[in-house]
Amino acid sequence: MSPLSGNSSSEVEQVLTELIQKASSTKVFGAVRSMSRKMIEAARARIRRAYPNASDEEIAVMLLERYYGKGLAERFRAEMAKRRSK
């Protein structure tokens, strides 16, 4: 079996695969959720470095656009504007 990742051996990958298969769905979901959070935080930090004067809302819009598309980002922006006007 050739490794799926270029930076790990097939033995390491096999052990990790076995551990994941033996883990409960709760543990696997928790690990995936944790990795997802870390990726989002890393992306947010990268955007903040690129746009140091951007507001938290502007950063959220940029994240939404990059990961979920322009349509969702625009709907979020419109909803936030509507809430501010109340």
mmCIF file as gemmi writes it, N, C-alpha and C atoms, coordinates in Angstrom:
data_model
loop_
_atom_site.group_PDB
_atom_site.id
_atom_site.type_symbol
_atom_site.label_atom_id
_atom_site.label_alt_id
_atom_site.label_comp_id
_atom_site.label_asym_id
_atom_site.label_entity_id
_atom_site.label_seq_id
_atom_site.pdbx_PDB_ins_code
_atom_site.Cartn_x
_atom_site.Cartn_y
_atom_site.Cartn_z
_atom_site.occupancy
_atom_site.B_iso_or_equiv
_atom_site.pdbx_formal_charge
_atom_site.auth_seq_id
_atom_site.auth_asym_id
_atom_site.pdbx_PDB_model_num
ATOM 1 N N . MET Axp A 1 ? 0.855 -1.176 0 1 0 ? 1 A 1
ATOM 2 C CA . MET Axp A 1 ? 0 0 0 1 0 ? 1 A 1
ATOM 3 C C . MET Axp A 1 ? 0.894 1.229 0 1 0 ? 1 A 1
ATOM 4 N N . SER Axp A 2 ? 0.714 2.102 -0.965 1 0 ? 2 A 1
ATOM 5 C CA . SER Axp A 2 ? 1.499 3.333 -0.991 1 0 ? 2 A 1
ATOM 6 C C . SER Axp A 2 ? 0.83 4.375 -0.108 1 0 ? 2 A 1
ATOM 7 N N . PRO Axp A 3 ? 1.636 5.195 0.554 1 0 ? 3 A 1
ATOM 8 C CA . PRO Axp A 3 ? 1.053 6.189 1.474 1 0 ? 3 A 1
ATOM 9 C C . PRO Axp A 3 ? 0.185 7.215 0.745 1 0 ? 3 A 1
ATOM 10 N N . LEU Axp A 4 ? -0.884 7.613 1.412 1 0 ? 4 A 1
ATOM 11 C CA . LEU Axp A 4 ? -1.767 8.642 0.863 1 0 ? 4 A 1
ATOM 12 C C . LEU Axp A 4 ? -1.116 10.008 0.955 1 0 ? 4 A 1
ATOM 13 N N . SER Axp A 5 ? -0.297 10.186 1.968 1 0 ? 5 A 1
ATOM 14 C CA . SER Axp A 5 ? 0.386 11.461 2.181 1 0 ? 5 A 1
ATOM 15 C C . SER Axp A 5 ? 1.856 11.302 1.841 1 0 ? 5 A 1
ATOM 16 N N . GLY Axp A 6 ? 2.427 12.282 1.209 1 0 ? 6 A 1
ATOM 17 C CA . GLY Axp A 6 ? 3.834 12.222 0.848 1 0 ? 6 A 1
ATOM 18 C C . GLY Axp A 6 ? 4.77 12.348 2.025 1 0 ? 6 A 1
ATOM 19 N N . ASN Axp A 7 ? 4.258 12.746 3.195 1 0 ? 7 A 1
ATOM 20 C CA . ASN Axp A 7 ? 5.15 12.955 4.334 1 0 ? 7 A 1
ATOM 21 C C . ASN Axp A 7 ? 4.982 11.904 5.435 1 0 ? 7 A 1
ATOM 22 N N . SER Axp A 8 ? 4.362 10.76 5.114 1 0 ? 8 A 1
ATOM 23 C CA . SER Axp A 8 ? 4.268 9.692 6.102 1 0 ? 8 A 1
ATOM 24 C C . SER Axp A 8 ? 4.489 8.351 5.417 1 0 ? 8 A 1
ATOM 25 N N . SER Axp A 9 ? 5.022 7.412 6.182 1 0 ? 9 A 1
ATOM 26 C CA . SER Axp A 9 ? 5.277 6.095 5.613 1 0 ? 9 A 1
ATOM 27 C C . SER Axp A 9 ? 3.984 5.292 5.579 1 0 ? 9 A 1
ATOM 28 N N . SER Axp A 10 ? 3.979 4.233 4.778 1 0 ? 10 A 1
ATOM 29 C CA . SER Axp A 10 ? 2.787 3.4 4.697 1 0 ? 10 A 1
ATOM 30 C C . SER Axp A 10 ? 2.542 2.68 6.015 1 0 ? 10 A 1
ATOM 31 N N . GLU Axp A 11 ? 3.601 2.372 6.778 1 0 ? 11 A 1
ATOM 32 C CA . GLU Axp A 11 ? 3.422 1.725 8.085 1 0 ? 11 A 1
ATOM 33 C C . GLU Axp A 11 ? 2.696 2.656 9.056 1 0 ? 11 A 1
ATOM 34 N N . VAL Axp A 12 ? 3.13 3.895 9.099 1 0 ? 12 A 1
ATOM 35 C CA . VAL Axp A 12 ? 2.491 4.876 9.975 1 0 ? 12 A 1
ATOM 36 C C . VAL Axp A 12 ? 1.034 5.052 9.561 1 0 ? 12 A 1
ATOM 37 N N . GLU Axp A 13 ? 0.807 5.168 8.277 1 0 ? 13 A 1
ATOM 38 C CA . GLU Axp A 13 ? -0.553 5.332 7.774 1 0 ? 13 A 1
ATOM 39 C C . GLU Axp A 13 ? -1.429 4.137 8.126 1 0 ? 13 A 1
ATOM 40 N N . GLN Axp A 14 ? -0.884 2.944 8.049 1 0 ? 14 A 1
ATOM 41 C CA . GLN Axp A 14 ? -1.643 1.736 8.377 1 0 ? 14 A 1
ATOM 42 C C . GLN Axp A 14 ? -2.027 1.725 9.856 1 0 ? 14 A 1
ATOM 43 N N . VAL Axp A 15 ? -1.074 2.081 10.731 1 0 ? 15 A 1
ATOM 44 C CA . VAL Axp A 15 ? -1.355 2.125 12.162 1 0 ? 15 A 1
ATOM 45 C C . VAL Axp A 15 ? -2.44 3.162 12.457 1 0 ? 15 A 1
ATOM 46 N N . LEU Axp A 16 ? -2.31 4.345 11.86 1 0 ? 16 A 1
ATOM 47 C CA . LEU Axp A 16 ? -3.322 5.392 12.081 1 0 ? 16 A 1
ATOM 48 C C . LEU Axp A 16 ? -4.694 4.944 11.585 1 0 ? 16 A 1
ATOM 49 N N . THR Axp A 17 ? -4.726 4.302 10.431 1 0 ? 17 A 1
ATOM 50 C CA . THR Axp A 17 ? -5.993 3.805 9.878 1 0 ? 17 A 1
ATOM 51 C C . THR Axp A 17 ? -6.632 2.795 10.828 1 0 ? 17 A 1
ATOM 52 N N . GLU Axp A 18 ? -5.828 1.9 11.368 1 0 ? 18 A 1
ATOM 53 C CA . GLU Axp A 18 ? -6.357 0.904 12.318 1 0 ? 18 A 1
ATOM 54 C C . GLU Axp A 18 ? -6.884 1.572 13.582 1 0 ? 18 A 1
ATOM 55 N N . LEU Axp A 19 ? -6.155 2.572 14.086 1 0 ? 19 A 1
ATOM 56 C CA . LEU Axp A 19 ? -6.612 3.282 15.285 1 0 ? 19 A 1
ATOM 57 C C . LEU Axp A 19 ? -7.94 3.987 15.034 1 0 ? 19 A 1
ATOM 58 N N . ILE Axp A 20 ? -8.079 4.594 13.877 1 0 ? 20 A 1
ATOM 59 C CA . ILE Axp A 20 ? -9.323 5.286 13.534 1 0 ? 20 A 1
ATOM 60 C C . ILE Axp A 20 ? -10.465 4.291 13.422 1 0 ? 20 A 1
ATOM 61 N N . GLN Axp A 21 ? -10.203 3.146 12.803 1 0 ? 21 A 1
ATOM 62 C CA . GLN Axp A 21 ? -11.246 2.131 12.647 1 0 ? 21 A 1
ATOM 63 C C . GLN Axp A 21 ? -11.704 1.582 13.99 1 0 ? 21 A 1
ATOM 64 N N . LYS Axp A 22 ? -10.795 1.517 14.969 1 0 ? 22 A 1
ATOM 65 C CA . LYS Axp A 22 ? -11.129 0.972 16.289 1 0 ? 22 A 1
ATOM 66 C C . LYS Axp A 22 ? -11.773 2.018 17.2 1 0 ? 22 A 1
ATOM 67 N N . ALA Axp A 23 ? -11.591 3.268 16.891 1 0 ? 23 A 1
ATOM 68 C CA . ALA Axp A 23 ? -12.106 4.348 17.747 1 0 ? 23 A 1
ATOM 69 C C . ALA Axp A 23 ? -13.623 4.452 17.621 1 0 ? 23 A 1
ATOM 70 N N . SER Axp A 24 ? -14.23 4.933 18.689 1 0 ? 24 A 1
ATOM 71 C CA . SER Axp A 24 ? -15.68 5.152 18.648 1 0 ? 24 A 1
ATOM 72 C C . SER Axp A 24 ? -15.99 6.323 17.72 1 0 ? 24 A 1
ATOM 73 N N . SER Axp A 25 ? -17.21 6.347 17.236 1 0 ? 25 A 1
ATOM 74 C CA . SER Axp A 25 ? -17.603 7.443 16.346 1 0 ? 25 A 1
ATOM 75 C C . SER Axp A 25 ? -17.53 8.791 17.069 1 0 ? 25 A 1
ATOM 76 N N . THR Axp A 26 ? -17.773 8.792 18.367 1 0 ? 26 A 1
ATOM 77 C CA . THR Axp A 26 ? -17.683 10.023 19.158 1 0 ? 26 A 1
ATOM 78 C C . THR Axp A 26 ? -16.247 10.557 19.157 1 0 ? 26 A 1
ATOM 79 N N . LYS Axp A 27 ? -15.273 9.658 19.345 1 0 ? 27 A 1
ATOM 80 C CA . LYS Axp A 27 ? -13.867 10.081 19.341 1 0 ? 27 A 1
ATOM 81 C C . LYS Axp A 27 ? -13.445 10.573 17.963 1 0 ? 27 A 1
ATOM 82 N N . VAL Axp A 28 ? -13.858 9.87 16.924 1 0 ? 28 A 1
ATOM 83 C CA . VAL Axp A 28 ? -13.494 10.276 15.567 1 0 ? 28 A 1
ATOM 84 C C . VAL Axp A 28 ? -14.104 11.635 15.258 1 0 ? 28 A 1
ATOM 85 N N . PHE Axp A 29 ? -15.392 11.818 15.586 1 0 ? 29 A 1
ATOM 86 C CA . PHE Axp A 29 ? -16.049 13.097 15.34 1 0 ? 29 A 1
ATOM 87 C C . PHE Axp A 29 ? -15.361 14.211 16.116 1 0 ? 29 A 1
ATOM 88 N N . GLY Axp A 30 ? -14.986 13.946 17.361 1 0 ? 30 A 1
ATOM 89 C CA . GLY Axp A 30 ? -14.293 14.953 18.172 1 0 ? 30 A 1
ATOM 90 C C . GLY Axp A 30 ? -12.969 15.353 17.553 1 0 ? 30 A 1
ATOM 91 N N . ALA Axp A 31 ? -12.238 14.371 17.039 1 0 ? 31 A 1
ATOM 92 C CA . ALA Axp A 31 ? -10.946 14.667 16.399 1 0 ? 31 A 1
ATOM 93 C C . ALA Axp A 31 ? -11.142 15.486 15.13 1 0 ? 31 A 1
ATOM 94 N N . VAL Axp A 32 ? -12.135 15.125 14.337 1 0 ? 32 A 1
ATOM 95 C CA . VAL Axp A 32 ? -12.404 15.861 13.099 1 0 ? 32 A 1
ATOM 96 C C . VAL Axp A 32 ? -12.841 17.287 13.419 1 0 ? 32 A 1
ATOM 97 N N . ARG Axp A 33 ? -13.695 17.432 14.414 1 0 ? 33 A 1
ATOM 98 C CA . ARG Axp A 33 ? -14.157 18.766 14.817 1 0 ? 33 A 1
ATOM 99 C C . ARG Axp A 33 ? -12.992 19.616 15.309 1 0 ? 33 A 1
ATOM 100 N N . SER Axp A 34 ? -12.094 19.017 16.081 1 0 ? 34 A 1
ATOM 101 C CA . SER Axp A 34 ? -10.928 19.736 16.578 1 0 ? 34 A 1
ATOM 102 C C . SER Axp A 34 ? -10.019 20.182 15.427 1 0 ? 34 A 1
ATOM 103 N N . MET Axp A 35 ? -9.774 19.284 14.477 1 0 ? 35 A 1
ATOM 104 C CA . MET Axp A 35 ? -8.937 19.647 13.329 1 0 ? 35 A 1
ATOM 105 C C . MET Axp A 35 ? -9.593 20.751 12.51 1 0 ? 35 A 1
ATOM 106 N N . SER Axp A 36 ? -10.904 20.677 12.362 1 0 ? 36 A 1
ATOM 107 C CA . SER Axp A 36 ? -11.63 21.696 11.604 1 0 ? 36 A 1
ATOM 108 C C . SER Axp A 36 ? -11.488 23.062 12.271 1 0 ? 36 A 1
ATOM 109 N N . ARG Axp A 37 ? -11.654 23.089 13.596 1 0 ? 37 A 1
ATOM 110 C CA . ARG Axp A 37 ? -11.495 24.348 14.34 1 0 ? 37 A 1
ATOM 111 C C . ARG Axp A 37 ? -10.096 24.931 14.157 1 0 ? 37 A 1
ATOM 112 N N . LYS Axp A 38 ? -9.091 24.06 14.239 1 0 ? 38 A 1
ATOM 113 C CA . LYS Axp A 38 ? -7.711 24.526 14.095 1 0 ? 38 A 1
ATOM 114 C C . LYS Axp A 38 ? -7.467 25.078 12.7 1 0 ? 38 A 1
ATOM 115 N N . MET Axp A 39 ? -8.037 24.441 11.682 1 0 ? 39 A 1
ATOM 116 C CA . MET Axp A 39 ? -7.875 24.929 10.309 1 0 ? 39 A 1
ATOM 117 C C . MET Axp A 39 ? -8.551 26.284 10.131 1 0 ? 39 A 1
ATOM 118 N N . ILE Axp A 40 ? -9.736 26.445 10.696 1 0 ? 40 A 1
ATOM 119 C CA . ILE Axp A 40 ? -10.449 27.717 10.598 1 0 ? 40 A 1
ATOM 120 C C . ILE Axp A 40 ? -9.662 28.815 11.313 1 0 ? 40 A 1
ATOM 121 N N . GLU Axp A 41 ? -9.139 28.513 12.507 1 0 ? 41 A 1
ATOM 122 C CA . GLU Axp A 41 ? -8.354 29.508 13.246 1 0 ? 41 A 1
ATOM 123 C C . GLU Axp A 41 ? -7.082 29.883 12.489 1 0 ? 41 A 1
ATOM 124 N N . ALA Axp A 42 ? -6.443 28.894 11.86 1 0 ? 42 A 1
ATOM 125 C CA . ALA Axp A 42 ? -5.243 29.188 11.073 1 0 ? 42 A 1
ATOM 126 C C . ALA Axp A 42 ? -5.594 30.068 9.874 1 0 ? 42 A 1
ATOM 127 N N . ALA Axp A 43 ? -6.712 29.777 9.224 1 0 ? 43 A 1
ATOM 128 C CA . ALA Axp A 43 ? -7.15 30.583 8.08 1 0 ? 43 A 1
ATOM 129 C C . ALA Axp A 43 ? -7.49 32.003 8.533 1 0 ? 43 A 1
ATOM 130 N N . ARG Axp A 44 ? -8.158 32.116 9.672 1 0 ? 44 A 1
ATOM 131 C CA . ARG Axp A 44 ? -8.51 33.435 10.211 1 0 ? 44 A 1
ATOM 132 C C . ARG Axp A 44 ? -7.25 34.234 10.532 1 0 ? 44 A 1
ATOM 133 N N . ALA Axp A 45 ? -6.258 33.588 11.123 1 0 ? 45 A 1
ATOM 134 C CA . ALA Axp A 45 ? -4.994 34.271 11.442 1 0 ? 45 A 1
ATOM 135 C C . ALA Axp A 45 ? -4.272 34.699 10.164 1 0 ? 45 A 1
ATOM 136 N N . ARG Axp A 46 ? -4.298 33.86 9.15 1 0 ? 46 A 1
ATOM 137 C CA . ARG Axp A 46 ? -3.658 34.196 7.866 1 0 ? 46 A 1
ATOM 138 C C . ARG Axp A 46 ? -4.338 35.415 7.242 1 0 ? 46 A 1
ATOM 139 N N . ILE Axp A 47 ? -5.659 35.461 7.278 1 0 ? 47 A 1
ATOM 140 C CA . ILE Axp A 47 ? -6.391 36.606 6.73 1 0 ? 47 A 1
ATOM 141 C C . ILE Axp A 47 ? -6.088 37.859 7.545 1 0 ? 47 A 1
ATOM 142 N N . ARG Axp A 48 ? -6.044 37.713 8.873 1 0 ? 48 A 1
ATOM 143 C CA . ARG Axp A 48 ? -5.767 38.879 9.727 1 0 ? 48 A 1
ATOM 144 C C . ARG Axp A 48 ? -4.382 39.451 9.427 1 0 ? 48 A 1
ATOM 145 N N . ARG Axp A 49 ? -3.405 38.576 9.164 1 0 ? 49 A 1
ATOM 146 C CA . ARG Axp A 49 ? -2.064 39.074 8.81 1 0 ? 49 A 1
ATOM 147 C C . ARG Axp A 49 ? -2.09 39.789 7.464 1 0 ? 49 A 1
ATOM 148 N N . ALA Axp A 50 ? -2.854 39.26 6.541 1 0 ? 50 A 1
ATOM 149 C CA . ALA Axp A 50 ? -2.926 39.876 5.209 1 0 ? 50 A 1
ATOM 150 C C . ALA Axp A 50 ? -3.729 41.176 5.231 1 0 ? 50 A 1
ATOM 151 N N . TYR Axp A 51 ? -4.722 41.269 6.112 1 0 ? 51 A 1
ATOM 152 C CA . TYR Axp A 51 ? -5.596 42.447 6.209 1 0 ? 51 A 1
ATOM 153 C C . TYR Axp A 51 ? -5.658 42.899 7.668 1 0 ? 51 A 1
ATOM 154 N N . PRO Axp A 52 ? -4.598 43.496 8.19 1 0 ? 52 A 1
ATOM 155 C CA . PRO Axp A 52 ? -4.539 43.822 9.62 1 0 ? 52 A 1
ATOM 156 C C . PRO Axp A 52 ? -5.6 44.816 10.09 1 0 ? 52 A 1
ATOM 157 N N . ASN Axp A 53 ? -6.151 45.601 9.194 1 0 ? 53 A 1
ATOM 158 C CA . ASN Axp A 53 ? -7.164 46.584 9.595 1 0 ? 53 A 1
ATOM 159 C C . ASN Axp A 53 ? -8.595 46.086 9.406 1 0 ? 53 A 1
ATOM 160 N N . ALA Axp A 54 ? -8.761 44.856 8.966 1 0 ? 54 A 1
ATOM 161 C CA . ALA Axp A 54 ? -10.104 44.31 8.73 1 0 ? 54 A 1
ATOM 162 C C . ALA Axp A 54 ? -10.804 44.05 10.059 1 0 ? 54 A 1
ATOM 163 N N . SER Axp A 55 ? -12.102 44.296 10.06 1 0 ? 55 A 1
ATOM 164 C CA . SER Axp A 55 ? -12.905 44.015 11.256 1 0 ? 55 A 1
ATOM 165 C C . SER Axp A 55 ? -13.142 42.502 11.349 1 0 ? 55 A 1
ATOM 166 N N . ASP Axp A 56 ? -13.618 42.066 12.515 1 0 ? 56 A 1
ATOM 167 C CA . ASP Axp A 56 ? -13.951 40.647 12.682 1 0 ? 56 A 1
ATOM 168 C C . ASP Axp A 56 ? -15.013 40.217 11.669 1 0 ? 56 A 1
ATOM 169 N N . GLU Axp A 57 ? -15.972 41.101 11.416 1 0 ? 57 A 1
ATOM 170 C CA . GLU Axp A 57 ? -17.027 40.783 10.438 1 0 ? 57 A 1
ATOM 171 C C . GLU Axp A 57 ? -16.454 40.64 9.028 1 0 ? 57 A 1
ATOM 172 N N . GLU Axp A 58 ? -15.56 41.538 8.656 1 0 ? 58 A 1
ATOM 173 C CA . GLU Axp A 58 ? -14.947 41.449 7.323 1 0 ? 58 A 1
ATOM 174 C C . GLU Axp A 58 ? -14.137 40.16 7.178 1 0 ? 58 A 1
ATOM 175 N N . ILE Axp A 59 ? -13.456 39.767 8.239 1 0 ? 59 A 1
ATOM 176 C CA . ILE Axp A 59 ? -12.691 38.519 8.208 1 0 ? 59 A 1
ATOM 177 C C . ILE Axp A 59 ? -13.637 37.334 8.078 1 0 ? 59 A 1
ATOM 178 N N . ALA Axp A 60 ? -14.75 37.377 8.796 1 0 ? 60 A 1
ATOM 179 C CA . ALA Axp A 60 ? -15.742 36.294 8.687 1 0 ? 60 A 1
ATOM 180 C C . ALA Axp A 60 ? -16.265 36.187 7.261 1 0 ? 60 A 1
ATOM 181 N N . VAL Axp A 61 ? -16.538 37.321 6.63 1 0 ? 61 A 1
ATOM 182 C CA . VAL Axp A 61 ? -17.022 37.315 5.247 1 0 ? 61 A 1
ATOM 183 C C . VAL Axp A 61 ? -15.973 36.702 4.322 1 0 ? 61 A 1
ATOM 184 N N . MET Axp A 62 ? -14.703 37.063 4.509 1 0 ? 62 A 1
ATOM 185 C CA . MET Axp A 62 ? -13.643 36.504 3.67 1 0 ? 62 A 1
ATOM 186 C C . MET Axp A 62 ? -13.522 34.99 3.858 1 0 ? 62 A 1
ATOM 187 N N . LEU Axp A 63 ? -13.639 34.536 5.099 1 0 ? 63 A 1
ATOM 188 C CA . LEU Axp A 63 ? -13.598 33.091 5.359 1 0 ? 63 A 1
ATOM 189 C C . LEU Axp A 63 ? -14.76 32.38 4.679 1 0 ? 63 A 1
ATOM 190 N N . LEU Axp A 64 ? -15.953 32.928 4.845 1 0 ? 64 A 1
ATOM 191 C CA . LEU Axp A 64 ? -17.13 32.321 4.221 1 0 ? 64 A 1
ATOM 192 C C . LEU Axp A 64 ? -16.978 32.246 2.708 1 0 ? 64 A 1
ATOM 193 N N . GLU Axp A 65 ? -16.496 33.324 2.119 1 0 ? 65 A 1
ATOM 194 C CA . GLU Axp A 65 ? -16.351 33.35 0.665 1 0 ? 65 A 1
ATOM 195 C C . GLU Axp A 65 ? -15.34 32.31 0.19 1 0 ? 65 A 1
ATOM 196 N N . ARG Axp A 66 ? -14.222 32.216 0.892 1 0 ? 66 A 1
ATOM 197 C CA . ARG Axp A 66 ? -13.174 31.264 0.485 1 0 ? 66 A 1
ATOM 198 C C . ARG Axp A 66 ? -13.611 29.817 0.629 1 0 ? 66 A 1
ATOM 199 N N . TYR Axp A 67 ? -14.329 29.498 1.698 1 0 ? 67 A 1
ATOM 200 C CA . TYR Axp A 67 ? -14.63 28.098 1.991 1 0 ? 67 A 1
ATOM 201 C C . TYR Axp A 67 ? -16.037 27.655 1.603 1 0 ? 67 A 1
ATOM 202 N N . TYR Axp A 68 ? -16.985 28.593 1.517 1 0 ? 68 A 1
ATOM 203 C CA . TYR Axp A 68 ? -18.368 28.21 1.244 1 0 ? 68 A 1
ATOM 204 C C . TYR Axp A 68 ? -18.974 28.916 0.05 1 0 ? 68 A 1
ATOM 205 N N . GLY Axp A 69 ? -18.23 29.841 -0.547 1 0 ? 69 A 1
ATOM 206 C CA . GLY Axp A 69 ? -18.708 30.505 -1.75 1 0 ? 69 A 1
ATOM 207 C C . GLY Axp A 69 ? -19.199 31.914 -1.524 1 0 ? 69 A 1
ATOM 208 N N . LYS Axp A 70 ? -19.225 32.644 -2.623 1 0 ? 70 A 1
ATOM 209 C CA . LYS Axp A 70 ? -19.603 34.056 -2.604 1 0 ? 70 A 1
ATOM 210 C C . LYS Axp A 70 ? -21.067 34.255 -2.191 1 0 ? 70 A 1
ATOM 211 N N . GLY Axp A 71 ? -21.935 33.339 -2.601 1 0 ? 71 A 1
ATOM 212 C CA . GLY Axp A 71 ? -23.356 33.473 -2.274 1 0 ? 71 A 1
ATOM 213 C C . GLY Axp A 71 ? -23.613 33.494 -0.784 1 0 ? 71 A 1
ATOM 214 N N . LEU Axp A 72 ? -23.035 32.552 -0.058 1 0 ? 72 A 1
ATOM 215 C CA . LEU Axp A 72 ? -23.222 32.508 1.388 1 0 ? 72 A 1
ATOM 216 C C . LEU Axp A 72 ? -22.586 33.725 2.051 1 0 ? 72 A 1
ATOM 217 N N . ALA Axp A 73 ? -21.423 34.124 1.567 1 0 ? 73 A 1
ATOM 218 C CA . ALA Axp A 73 ? -20.759 35.303 2.129 1 0 ? 73 A 1
ATOM 219 C C . ALA Axp A 73 ? -21.631 36.546 1.955 1 0 ? 73 A 1
ATOM 220 N N . GLU Axp A 74 ? -22.247 36.696 0.801 1 0 ? 74 A 1
ATOM 221 C CA . GLU Axp A 74 ? -23.117 37.854 0.55 1 0 ? 74 A 1
ATOM 222 C C . GLU Axp A 74 ? -24.369 37.797 1.43 1 0 ? 74 A 1
ATOM 223 N N . ARG Axp A 75 ? -24.94 36.605 1.616 1 0 ? 75 A 1
ATOM 224 C CA . ARG Axp A 75 ? -26.118 36.479 2.489 1 0 ? 75 A 1
ATOM 225 C C . ARG Axp A 75 ? -25.755 36.834 3.926 1 0 ? 75 A 1
ATOM 226 N N . PHE Axp A 76 ? -24.575 36.403 4.376 1 0 ? 76 A 1
ATOM 227 C CA . PHE Axp A 76 ? -24.112 36.737 5.721 1 0 ? 76 A 1
ATOM 228 C C . PHE Axp A 76 ? -23.946 38.247 5.859 1 0 ? 76 A 1
ATOM 229 N N . ARG Axp A 77 ? -23.292 38.861 4.873 1 0 ? 77 A 1
ATOM 230 C CA . ARG Axp A 77 ? -23.071 40.305 4.895 1 0 ? 77 A 1
ATOM 231 C C . ARG Axp A 77 ? -24.413 41.052 4.957 1 0 ? 77 A 1
ATOM 232 N N . ALA Axp A 78 ? -25.386 40.622 4.163 1 0 ? 78 A 1
ATOM 233 C CA . ALA Axp A 78 ? -26.705 41.262 4.151 1 0 ? 78 A 1
ATOM 234 C C . ALA Axp A 78 ? -27.407 41.094 5.496 1 0 ? 78 A 1
ATOM 235 N N . GLU Axp A 79 ? -27.316 39.906 6.081 1 0 ? 79 A 1
ATOM 236 C CA . GLU Axp A 79 ? -27.948 39.651 7.376 1 0 ? 79 A 1
ATOM 237 C C . GLU Axp A 79 ? -27.31 40.53 8.454 1 0 ? 79 A 1
ATOM 238 N N . MET Axp A 80 ? -25.999 40.663 8.431 1 0 ? 80 A 1
ATOM 239 C CA . MET Axp A 80 ? -25.324 41.499 9.432 1 0 ? 80 A 1
ATOM 240 C C . MET Axp A 80 ? -25.725 42.964 9.258 1 0 ? 80 A 1
ATOM 241 N N . ALA Axp A 81 ? -25.846 43.426 8.022 1 0 ? 81 A 1
ATOM 242 C CA . ALA Axp A 81 ? -26.279 44.808 7.772 1 0 ? 81 A 1
ATOM 243 C C . ALA Axp A 81 ? -27.693 45.021 8.283 1 0 ? 81 A 1
ATOM 244 N N . LYS Axp A 82 ? -28.556 44.029 8.055 1 0 ? 82 A 1
ATOM 245 C CA . LYS Axp A 82 ? -29.94 44.127 8.518 1 0 ? 82 A 1
ATOM 246 C C . LYS Axp A 82 ? -29.993 44.2 10.043 1 0 ? 82 A 1
ATOM 247 N N . ARG Axp A 83 ? -29.176 43.406 10.709 1 0 ? 83 A 1
ATOM 248 C CA . ARG Axp A 83 ? -29.154 43.425 12.189 1 0 ? 83 A 1
ATOM 249 C C . ARG Axp A 83 ? -28.62 44.739 12.737 1 0 ? 83 A 1
ATOM 250 N N . ARG Axp A 84 ? -27.639 45.312 12.044 1 0 ? 84 A 1
ATOM 251 C CA . ARG Axp A 84 ? -27.106 46.608 12.489 1 0 ? 84 A 1
ATOM 252 C C . ARG Axp A 84 ? -28.137 47.717 12.359 1 0 ? 84 A 1
ATOM 253 N N . SER Axp A 85 ? -29.002 47.614 11.36 1 0 ? 85 A 1
ATOM 254 C CA . SER Axp A 85 ? -29.984 48.684 11.104 1 0 ? 85 A 1
ATOM 255 C C . SER Axp A 85 ? -31.172 48.634 12.052 1 0 ? 85 A 1
ATOM 256 N N . LYS Axp A 86 ? -31.299 47.587 12.829 1 0 ? 86 A 1
ATOM 257 C CA . LYS Axp A 86 ? -32.442 47.481 13.766 1 0 ? 86 A 1
ATOM 258 C C . LYS Axp A 86 ? -32.225 48.332 14.986 1 0 ? 86 A 1
